[in-house]
Amino acid sequence: MFLPRALIVPMGFVLAGLLGLGAYFLPVLQAAGSAPSAGAIPNLDPLHPTTGPFTVLLLGSDDDAKFPPDRLNTQSMILVRVDPAARQATLLSIPRDLWVPIPDQGEGKISTAFQLGGAPAAIAAVESNFKVHIDDYAWIGLNGLVKLIDQLGGVNIVVTNPVLDDFYPSDLGAGAYPYAYYRVAVLPGAVHLDGVQALQYVRSRHGDLRGDFARSERQQQVLLAIKSQAAHLNVADLPALAAAFNGEIKTSLGLTRIRQLMAVADDFDGAGVRQFVLLPPYTTESVIAGQDVVIPNWGQILPLAHQYFP
């Protein structure tokens, strides 16, 4: 049994910023395929019976050959707050270089929390510093994003923040070498990006004077592009899409969350979506122990977090 088409758009919205549509429905498809009865979708999420607002931490890692599988940093961290009753969603990108206390580890870049203790450590770092509660998480790596977008047939975006990077890592695909580089360019205007090109667009961090702040904006832009493209999926597309993600996604999301999103997916455009990037005055750039870091201004950040992630 496969999921109805109505589920695809909300799944795509929530995980696209991490860049993982499949994280939502892959475990559901797998369980549904082995269910004894094809007439009912099993309850995969008995611990989350409520229908109120919830918060998901989206995590994306560079998981190429330079890094041991159990020692990955997170290059992308996005908080997503979904309020089904209000038919709204809020996205807050967290700079990977944000210098914060990491529970039981001392101070460091927030991106290192996942490396030190996986998703629980990343959640603890965000919760303790931003004073928010996180209900679920989802994680995806580089190949997961490429496969997702290719299975969707690419994404359409209007590039207003072009990319020209002479030092883009040559660490994926045939002939990859973890420490080699090549030039990539994504020029201004309306473009159609395949999986590799979209990865270049959201991953590139050289040659942009606005640094990781600009990259956060590009990630959110691709998030919404994936959500839009996912609306064109048919039920017949699901088996191939699910298979493409086998073993490449980690998530605590379950079926109840999907049900909560079904009725409001079409509202996740325009006024239904709020997007935040922690630019100045929320943060300032600095150097600590020879590292380029981002210093949080909690006097500005915490009121924002309390207002939109209560």
C-alpha positions in Angstrom: 0.0 0.0 0.0 1.2 3.5 -0.8 0.4 6.9 0.7 -2.2 9.1 -0.8 -1.0 11.9 -3.0 -2.3 14.4 -0.4 0.5 13.5 1.9 3.3 14.4 -0.5 3.2 18.2 -0.3 3.3 18.5 3.5 6.1 16.0 3.7 8.1 17.9 1.1 7.6 21.2 2.9 8.8 20.1 6.3 12.0 18.3 5.1 13.0 20.3 2.1 15.0 22.7 4.2 17.1 20.0 5.3 16.6 19.0 2.2 14.7 15.7 2.7 11.3 14.9 1.5 11.9 11.2 1.9 12.6 11.4 5.6 8.9 11.9 6.2 7.4 9.2 4.1 10.1 6.6 3.7 9.5 5.0 7.1 5.8 5.2 6.5 6.1 3.5 3.1 8.3 0.8 4.5 5.9 0.0 7.4 2.9 0.2 5.2 4.4 -2.2 2.7 4.8 -4.8 5.4 1.4 -4.2 7.1 -0.8 -7.2 7.3 -3.8 -5.3 6.0 -3.7 -3.0 2.9 -6.9 -1.3 4.1 -5.4 0.8 6.9 -2.3 2.8 7.5 -0.6 1.7 10.7 -0.2 4.1 13.6 3.6 4.7 13.5 3.5 7.5 16.0 1.6 6.6 19.1 3.7 8.9 21.3 2.6 12.0 19.5 -1.2 11.9 19.7 -1.8 15.7 19.9 -2.8 18.0 17.0 -1.3 21.2 18.3 1.8 23.1 17.0 5.1 21.3 16.9 8.7 22.1 16.2 11.1 20.1 14.0 14.9 20.5 13.9 16.2 19.9 10.4 19.8 18.9 10.2 22.0 18.6 7.0 25.6 17.3 7.0 28.5 17.0 4.7 28.9 13.3 4.8 31.5 12.8 2.1 34.6 10.7 2.4 36.5 13.3 4.4 34.4 12.5 7.5 34.0 9.3 9.5 30.3 8.3 9.5 30.0 8.9 13.2 31.9 12.2 13.3 29.8 14.5 11.2 29.2 18.2 11.7 25.9 19.8 10.7 26.3 22.3 7.8 22.6 23.2 7.9 20.4 23.7 11.0 16.8 24.9 10.5 14.1 25.1 13.1 10.6 24.6 11.6 7.5 25.5 13.7 4.2 24.2 12.2 0.9 25.4 13.6 -1.9 23.4 11.9 -4.7 25.3 13.4 -3.3 28.7 12.3 -2.2 27.2 9.0 1.2 28.7 9.3 4.9 27.6 9.4 8.0 29.4 10.6 11.5 28.8 9.5 14.6 29.9 11.5 18.1 29.2 10.1 20.8 28.7 12.7 24.3 29.7 11.6 26.6 26.7 11.7 29.4 28.8 13.2 27.2 30.2 16.1 29.4 30.2 19.2 27.5 28.7 22.1 27.7 26.6 25.2 27.3 22.9 24.2 25.8 20.9 27.0 28.5 18.7 28.7 31.1 19.9 26.2 32.0 23.5 26.9 31.8 26.3 24.3 32.1 25.7 20.6 30.4 26.1 17.2 26.9 24.8 17.4 27.6 22.6 14.3 29.9 20.4 16.4 27.1 19.2 18.7 25.9 16.6 16.2 29.5 15.3 15.8 29.9 15.0 19.5 26.6 13.3 20.3 24.4 12.9 17.3 20.8 14.2 17.1 20.3 14.2 20.8 23.3 16.5 21.3 22.2 18.8 18.5 18.7 19.1 20.0 20.1 19.7 23.4 22.4 22.5 22.1 19.5 24.3 20.3 17.0 23.8 23.2 19.4 25.0 25.9 20.5 28.1 24.0 17.4 29.2 22.2 15.1 28.2 25.1 12.7 26.3 22.9 11.3 22.8 22.9 11.9 20.5 19.9 9.5 17.7 19.2 11.2 15.9 16.4 14.3 16.0 14.2 15.2 14.9 10.7 18.7 14.5 9.2 19.9 14.1 5.7 23.3 14.0 3.9 24.6 15.3 0.6 23.6 12.3 -1.6 20.1 12.4 0.0 19.5 15.9 -1.3 20.8 15.1 -4.8 18.6 12.0 -5.0 15.6 13.8 -3.7 15.8 16.6 -6.3 16.6 14.3 -9.2 13.6 12.1 -8.3 11.4 15.2 -8.4 12.7 16.1 -11.8 14.7 19.1 -10.6 13.6 22.4 -9.0 12.8 25.8 -10.4 14.1 28.9 -8.6 14.8 32.6 -9.4 18.4 33.2 -8.5 18.8 36.6 -6.8 21.9 35.6 -4.8 24.3 34.1 -7.5 27.0 31.7 -6.7 30.6 31.8 -8.2 32.8 29.4 -6.2 36.3 28.5 -7.3 36.8 26.1 -4.4 33.8 23.9 -4.5 34.6 20.4 -3.1 35.0 17.6 -5.6 33.9 15.0 -3.1 30.8 13.3 -4.6 30.0 11.2 -7.6 32.3 9.3 -10.1 35.9 10.3 -9.8 35.4 12.2 -6.6 38.4 13.1 -4.5 37.7 14.5 -1.0 40.4 17.2 -1.1 40.0 18.4 -4.7 38.1 21.5 -5.9 36.4 22.8 -9.0 34.6 25.9 -10.1 30.8 26.2 -9.9 28.5 29.0 -11.0 24.8 29.6 -10.6 24.0 32.8 -12.4 21.1 35.2 -11.8 17.7 34.7 -13.2 15.1 31.9 -13.5 16.9 28.5 -13.6 16.0 24.8 -13.5 18.4 22.9 -11.2 19.1 19.2 -11.1 20.2 17.5 -7.9 23.9 18.2 -8.2 23.3 21.8 -9.3 20.9 22.4 -6.4 23.4 21.0 -4.0 26.0 23.4 -5.3 23.6 26.3 -4.9 22.8 25.5 -1.2 26.3 24.2 -0.2 28.7 26.8 -1.7 30.3 29.1 0.8 33.1 30.7 -1.0 33.0 33.9 -3.0 29.9 35.3 -1.3 30.6 38.4 0.8 27.6 37.6 3.0 29.0 34.2 3.9 26.8 31.7 5.7 24.0 34.1 6.0 23.5 34.1 2.2 23.8 30.3 2.2 21.0 30.1 4.8 18.8 32.1 2.5 19.6 29.9 -0.4 18.7 26.8 1.6 15.3 28.2 2.6 14.7 29.1 -1.1 15.4 25.6 -2.2 13.2 24.3 0.6 10.2 26.0 -0.8 11.2 25.1 -4.4 11.2 21.4 -3.4 7.8 21.8 -1.7 6.4 23.3 -4.9 7.9 20.6 -7.1 6.6 17.8 -4.7 3.0 19.0 -5.5 3.3 17.5 -8.9 4.1 14.0 -7.7 1.7 11.1 -8.4 1.2 7.9 -6.4 3.1 6.0 -9.1 6.2 8.0 -8.2 6.4 6.9 -4.6 8.1 3.5 -4.9 11.1 5.0 -6.7 11.3 8.0 -4.5 11.2 5.9 -1.3 13.9 3.5 -2.7 16.2 6.4 -3.5 16.4 7.3 0.2 16.9 3.8 1.7 19.3 4.1 4.5 20.3 7.7 3.9 17.9 9.5 6.3 17.5 9.6 10.1 14.4 11.0 11.6 12.0 10.7 14.6 9.1 12.0 12.5 6.0 9.8 12.4 2.6 9.4 10.8 0.8 11.7 13.2 2.9 14.7 12.1 2.0 13.9 8.5 -1.7 13.9 9.3 -1.4 17.2 11.0 0.1 18.7 7.9 -2.3 17.3 5.3 -5.0 19.9 5.8 -2.7 22.9 5.7 -0.1 22.1 3.1 -1.6 24.3 0.4 -1.3 27.3 2.8 2.5 27.0 3.1 3.1 29.8 0.6 3.2 33.6 0.9 1.7 34.8 4.2 1.5 31.2 5.5 5.3 31.0 5.8 7.6 33.2 7.9 11.3 33.0 7.3 14.1 34.2 9.5 17.9 34.3 9.1 20.0 35.5 12.1 21.7 38.4 10.4 22.9 41.5 12.4 21.7 42.7 14.8 20.9 39.2 15.9 24.5 38.2 15.5 28.0 39.6 14.9 31.0 37.9 13.2 34.2 37.5 15.2 37.3 35.3 15.7 37.8 33.0 18.7 40.9 30.8 19.1 41.8 31.4 15.5 38.3 30.3 14.3 35.8 32.4 12.4 32.7 32.4 14.5 29.3 34.0 14.8 28.5 35.6 18.2 24.8 35.5 19.2 23.1 38.6 20.6 20.7 36.8 22.9 18.9 40.0 23.8 17.6 40.1 20.2 17.4 36.3 19.5 15.5 35.1 22.5 12.5 37.4 22.1 12.3 36.2 18.5 12.5 32.6 19.5 9.9 33.0 22.3 7.5 34.7 19.9 7.6 32.2 17.1 8.8 29.0 18.8 6.9 29.1 22.1 
